[in-house]
Amino acid sequence: NITDRVSLSKRYTGYKTIIQDAYRRVGKKRQEKTFKHTEVTLSEKLNTGQGVRVSYRTDLSESFIEIGTFNTVNKKSHIFDKSITDLEFIQLQAEITTNNDALTPNLVEIRMYE
């Protein structure tokens, strides 16, 4: 369950809505995985003041490292071209912001590939 509201009439701003993926194995020891692209897809186009920040970590005790921020108005997908190398495990995080619109952007998918 994702909470994107401070109250019934006010939504979170400042990237305070946080969605975390499960911590997943994507490679093996001595056969680590590399991803060169991260694609973010939303269910609708972004409005002014809305955005999604995507980060990852490779160890649950580490801080998240930012991949990038997607806030292009009238777009509902974006590809970050940032290589992430030597992965055995990964956890993704999306932070969503809004400008107090009636709707918060709905995250459909974050997909990583070579």
KEKOL-378425 format. One line per field, with one value per residue (C-alpha): residue number from 1; residue in three letters; z, x, y. Coordinates in pm, whole numbers, m for minus. Layout:
BEGIN
num <- NUM	...
residu <- Ala	...
w <- Z	...
u <- X	...
v <- Y	...
***
This chain:
BEGIN
num <- 1	2	3	4	5	6	7	8	9	10	11	12	13	14	15	16	17	18	19	20	21	22	23	24	25	26	27	28	29	30	31	32	33	34	35	36	37	38	39	40	41	42	43	44	45	46	47	48	49	50	51	52	53	54	55	56	57	58	59	60	61	62	63	64	65	66	67	68	69	70	71	72	73	74	75	76	77	78	79	80	81	82	83	84	85	86	87	88	89	90	91	92	93	94	95	96	97	98	99	100	101	102	103	104	105	106	107	108	109	110	111	112	113	114
residu <- Asn	Ile	Thr	Asp	Arg	Val	Ser	Leu	Ser	Lys	Arg	Tyr	Thr	Gly	Tyr	Lys	Thr	Ile	Ile	Gln	Asp	Ala	Tyr	Arg	Arg	Val	Gly	Lys	Lys	Arg	Gln	Glu	Lys	Thr	Phe	Lys	His	Thr	Glu	Val	Thr	Leu	Ser	Glu	Lys	Leu	Asn	Thr	Gly	Gln	Gly	Val	Arg	Val	Ser	Tyr	Arg	Thr	Asp	Leu	Ser	Glu	Ser	Phe	Ile	Glu	Ile	Gly	Thr	Phe	Asn	Thr	Val	Asn	Lys	Lys	Ser	His	Ile	Phe	Asp	Lys	Ser	Ile	Thr	Asp	Leu	Glu	Phe	Ile	Gln	Leu	Gln	Ala	Glu	Ile	Thr	Thr	Asn	Asn	Asp	Ala	Leu	Thr	Pro	Asn	Leu	Val	Glu	Ile	Arg	Met	Tyr	Glu
w <- 0	m108	83	m132	83	387	434	222	35	36	m139	m62	m243	m240	m348	m18	m169	m167	m340	m279	m480	m323	m277	m572	m699	m1056	m1094	m935	m759	m1028	m1287	m1188	m1399	m1572	m1669	m1906	m1918	m1669	m1811	m1604	m1723	m1574	m1641	m1749	m1865	m1605	m1522	m1416	m1074	m1091	m1111	m1030	m889	m929	m711	m633	m373	m380	m6	238	480	213	116	m217	m516	m754	m1115	m1225	m1202	m1460	m1457	m1823	m1862	m2102	m2104	m1941	m1988	m1974	m2023	m1810	m1981	m1676	m1644	m1318	m1302	m1097	m959	m769	m580	m630	m475	m664	m514	m676	m507	m647	m615	m715	m707	m497	m808	m762	m888	m810	m1104	m1102	m1148	m1394	m1421	m1371	m1607	m1632	m1934	m2116
u <- 0	149	69	85	m124	m58	m436	m746	m698	m318	m57	310	557	937	976	833	623	866	830	1095	1134	1238	1609	1682	1962	2050	2394	2626	2959	3225	2943	2810	2549	2577	2284	2337	1983	1699	1352	1074	713	412	42	m13	189	353	206	406	560	543	842	1003	1353	1504	1781	1941	2153	2348	2347	2061	2295	2401	2240	2060	2255	2058	2023	1831	1521	1240	1020	954	602	372	594	508	835	1206	1529	1833	2160	2375	2581	2555	2820	2931	2586	2505	2210	2006	1716	1541	1366	1131	1053	753	655	350	246	m61	m260	m561	m351	m5	180	125	439	388	739	1110	1304	1682	1860	2192
v <- 0	333	648	961	1194	1404	1432	1369	1696	1738	1523	1478	1703	1705	1340	1210	929	634	296	30	m287	m615	m682	m912	m1132	m1029	m1189	m1442	m1419	m1384	m1345	m1005	m828	m491	m272	21	159	216	281	439	407	585	529	890	1190	1411	1751	2056	1998	1618	1387	1053	1006	657	516	180	7	m317	m389	m338	m160	96	425	454	594	814	697	1005	1223	1222	1533	1612	1754	1562	1251	920	734	805	610	690	595	522	205	16	m253	m553	m635	m948	m797	m480	m294	m13	285	538	868	1051	1415	1613	1975	1891	1797	1573	1282	1151	993	615	410	123	m14	41	m181	m220	m366	m382
***
